[in-house]
């Protein structure tokens, strides 16, 4: 809903490009958004989360498009959910590449049903790979799906690792290290470990933590502030870019006069890293 609402925004600072998200919404929700009767900056969305999702969408869209245009032949989206990049960029990027969407079978089946129901065509290079991130790794499944180990690839983990156990994160990043060639990219977001300890250090922390708890989607993994580089180095990746809430506000929500358009929830950071 956040991505759909953002696409319908008139303000260029709040508008992003996921037009598919609009088509996937129930008709009533879509109508309420179009009539501006739902305000995601208000009570519906925890403080600063709507702008965060907008920025994250724009940032990953940009890296996705640049990577496939630069000749990356494989994109792996872990915990893909209702990701639409394979659809949205299919007509704008002519290079030969494949997008592997990796997620639980129930989630993937629900998404495929909705795409068919709304007559949204899935490109041939969009490959769905079912896996349980908690109980199994995706190594064997990826092999069967046609993912080629050792080729330069882009790995996207959007809104994922905070829901995994420490062991599952470790196993996932080890497998990405094993499967990626030098020059491969990984992009993901994470929460600070202090959020799990409820230290209340960041803007909007209390609201988003309660929302996650209420939705029965408990956060279980975080990274200590200032430790992202050592985390990446342990999996043979080097940090290229790190956006905390302050950097996100400066990059996406500050106008030419230095005025802040929207304040971003402080619990999350976005990371771009390269395989050594």
C-alpha positions in Angstrom: 0.0 0.0 0.0 2.9 2.4 0.7 4.4 1.8 -2.7 1.0 2.3 -4.4 0.3 5.4 -2.4 3.7 6.8 -3.4 3.1 6.2 -7.1 -0.2 8.2 -6.8 1.5 11.1 -5.1 1.7 14.5 -6.8 4.6 15.8 -4.8 7.8 14.7 -6.7 9.6 14.1 -3.3 7.0 11.5 -2.3 6.4 10.0 -5.7 8.0 6.7 -6.7 7.6 4.3 -9.6 5.7 1.2 -8.6 2.7 1.4 -10.8 2.1 -2.4 -10.4 1.5 -2.0 -6.7 -1.5 0.2 -7.6 -3.0 -2.5 -9.7 -2.5 -5.2 -7.0 -4.5 -3.3 -4.4 -8.2 -4.1 -3.6 -10.5 -1.7 -5.4 -11.7 0.1 -2.3 -8.2 0.8 -1.0 -7.1 2.0 -4.4 -10.1 4.4 -4.6 -9.5 5.7 -1.1 -5.8 6.4 -2.0 -6.8 8.1 -5.3 -9.3 10.3 -3.4 -6.7 11.0 -0.8 -8.9 9.7 2.0 -6.1 7.6 3.3 -3.1 9.5 4.7 -0.1 7.2 5.2 1.9 9.9 6.8 -0.7 10.1 9.5 -2.0 7.5 11.9 -2.1 4.5 9.5 1.7 4.3 9.1 4.1 4.5 12.0 6.1 7.7 12.2 8.5 8.1 9.3 7.9 4.7 7.8 6.0 5.9 4.7 8.9 8.2 3.6 11.4 5.4 4.4 9.6 2.9 2.1 9.5 5.6 -0.6 13.2 6.2 -0.3 14.0 2.5 -0.2 11.9 1.8 -3.3 13.6 4.6 -5.2 17.1 3.6 -4.1 16.7 -0.1 -5.0 14.9 0.7 -8.3 17.9 2.8 -9.2 20.5 0.1 -8.4 18.4 -2.6 -10.1 18.2 -0.6 -13.4 21.8 0.5 -13.4 23.0 -3.1 -12.7 21.1 -4.8 -15.5 22.0 -2.0 -17.9 25.6 -2.5 -17.0 25.4 -6.2 -18.0 24.5 -8.1 -14.8 22.9 -11.3 -16.1 21.3 -12.4 -12.8 19.3 -10.7 -10.1 18.2 -12.6 -7.0 15.5 -11.1 -4.9 15.3 -12.8 -1.5 12.0 -12.6 0.3 10.6 -11.0 -2.9 7.0 -10.7 -1.7 5.1 -8.6 -4.2 8.2 -7.1 -5.8 7.5 -5.8 -9.3 10.9 -4.8 -10.6 11.1 -7.7 -13.1 7.8 -6.5 -14.6 8.4 -2.7 -14.4 11.9 -2.7 -15.9 11.4 -5.5 -18.5 10.4 -3.1 -21.3 13.1 -0.4 -20.5 16.2 -2.7 -20.2 17.0 -4.7 -23.3 19.9 -6.6 -21.9 19.7 -10.4 -21.4 19.2 -11.0 -17.7 17.1 -13.1 -15.4 15.3 -12.2 -12.2 15.0 -14.9 -9.6 12.3 -14.1 -7.0 12.9 -16.2 -3.9 10.2 -16.6 -1.2 7.8 -18.9 0.6 5.5 -20.9 -1.7 2.3 -19.5 -0.2 3.4 -15.9 -0.8 4.5 -16.6 -4.3 1.3 -18.4 -5.2 -0.8 -15.6 -3.8 1.1 -13.0 -5.9 0.9 -15.1 -9.1 -2.9 -15.5 -8.6 -3.3 -11.7 -8.2 -1.1 -11.0 -11.2 -3.2 -13.4 -13.3 -6.5 -12.0 -11.9 -5.5 -8.5 -12.9 -4.1 -9.6 -16.3 -0.6 -8.4 -15.5 1.9 -10.2 -17.7 5.0 -11.8 -16.0 8.0 -11.7 -18.3 9.8 -14.9 -19.3 12.9 -13.9 -17.5 11.1 -13.7 -14.2 11.7 -17.0 -12.3 9.9 -17.9 -9.1 11.9 -20.0 -6.6 10.1 -21.3 -3.5 12.1 -21.7 -0.3 11.7 -21.4 3.5 14.4 -19.1 4.8 14.0 -20.3 8.4 14.1 -24.1 7.8 16.3 -24.4 4.6 18.9 -22.7 2.5 18.2 -21.9 -1.1 21.4 -23.4 -2.6 19.9 -26.6 -4.1 16.7 -24.8 -5.2 18.6 -22.1 -6.9 20.7 -24.6 -8.8 17.5 -26.3 -10.1 16.0 -22.9 -11.1 19.0 -22.2 -13.3 21.0 -19.7 -11.2 24.6 -19.9 -12.3 27.2 -19.7 -9.5 30.2 -17.6 -10.1 28.6 -15.0 -12.4 28.3 -11.4 -11.4 24.9 -10.9 -9.8 22.8 -8.4 -7.9 21.3 -9.7 -4.6 18.3 -7.8 -3.1 17.2 -8.4 0.5 14.5 -5.8 1.0 12.7 -5.7 4.4 14.0 -9.2 5.1 16.9 -9.8 7.5 15.3 -8.2 10.5 12.8 -11.0 10.5 15.4 -13.8 10.4 17.3 -15.5 13.1 21.0 -14.7 13.5 21.8 -18.2 12.2 19.6 -17.8 9.2 21.2 -14.4 8.4 24.6 -16.0 8.7 23.7 -18.9 6.4 22.1 -16.6 3.9 25.1 -14.3 3.6 27.5 -17.2 3.4 25.6 -18.7 0.5 25.5 -15.3 -1.2 29.3 -15.1 -0.8 29.6 -18.7 -2.2 27.3 -17.9 -5.2 28.6 -14.5 -6.2 31.5 -13.5 -8.4 33.8 -10.5 -7.6 32.0 -7.3 -8.5 28.6 -8.7 -7.5 26.4 -6.3 -5.5 24.2 -6.8 -2.5 21.6 -4.3 -1.3 19.6 -4.8 1.9 18.2 -2.8 4.8 18.5 -3.6 8.5 17.5 -2.3 11.9 19.8 -1.3 14.7 20.3 -4.0 17.3 19.4 -1.5 20.0 15.9 -1.4 18.6 15.5 -5.1 19.7 16.6 -4.0 23.2 13.9 -1.3 23.2 16.4 1.5 24.0 14.2 4.1 22.3 17.1 6.0 20.7 15.5 6.7 17.3 12.7 8.7 15.8 9.5 6.6 15.5 11.1 3.6 17.2 8.3 2.9 19.7 5.5 3.2 17.1 7.1 0.8 14.5 8.1 -1.7 17.2 4.5 -1.9 18.5 3.2 -2.2 14.9 5.5 -5.1 14.1 4.5 -6.8 17.4 0.8 -6.2 16.8 1.1 -7.6 13.2 2.7 -10.8 14.7 5.9 -10.2 12.6 8.5 -10.1 15.3 11.9 -8.6 14.6 14.7 -11.0 15.6 17.9 -9.6 14.0 19.7 -6.3 14.1 23.2 -4.9 13.6 25.0 -2.7 16.2 25.4 0.9 15.2 28.8 1.4 13.6 29.4 -2.3 13.0 28.1 -2.6 9.4 31.5 -2.7 7.8 32.8 -5.5 10.0 29.6 -7.4 9.4 30.1 -7.2 5.6 33.8 -7.9 5.7 33.0 -11.2 7.5 31.2 -12.3 4.3 33.8 -11.0 1.9 31.9 -7.8 0.9 33.0 -4.2 1.0 30.7 -1.3 1.9 29.8 1.0 -1.0 27.0 3.1 0.4 25.2 3.3 3.8 22.1 5.4 4.3 20.8 6.0 7.8 17.7 8.2 8.3 19.7 11.4 8.2 21.4 10.5 4.9 18.0 9.4 3.5 16.4 12.7 4.4 19.2 14.6 2.8 19.2 12.5 -0.4 15.4 12.3 -1.0 13.5 14.7 1.2 15.4 18.0 1.4 14.5 20.7 -1.1 16.8 23.2 -2.8 16.4 25.6 0.1 17.4 23.0 2.7 13.9 22.5 4.0 13.0 19.0 5.2 10.0 17.6 3.2 9.5 14.5 5.3 11.1 13.0 8.4 12.3 9.4 8.1 11.9 6.7 10.8 15.3 6.3 12.4 15.3 2.5 13.1 16.4 1.4 9.6 19.4 1.8 7.3 20.0 0.9 3.7 23.2 -0.8 2.5 24.9 -1.3 -0.8 28.0 -3.5 -0.9 30.3 -5.2 -3.4 31.8 -8.7 -3.4 35.6 -8.6 -3.1 
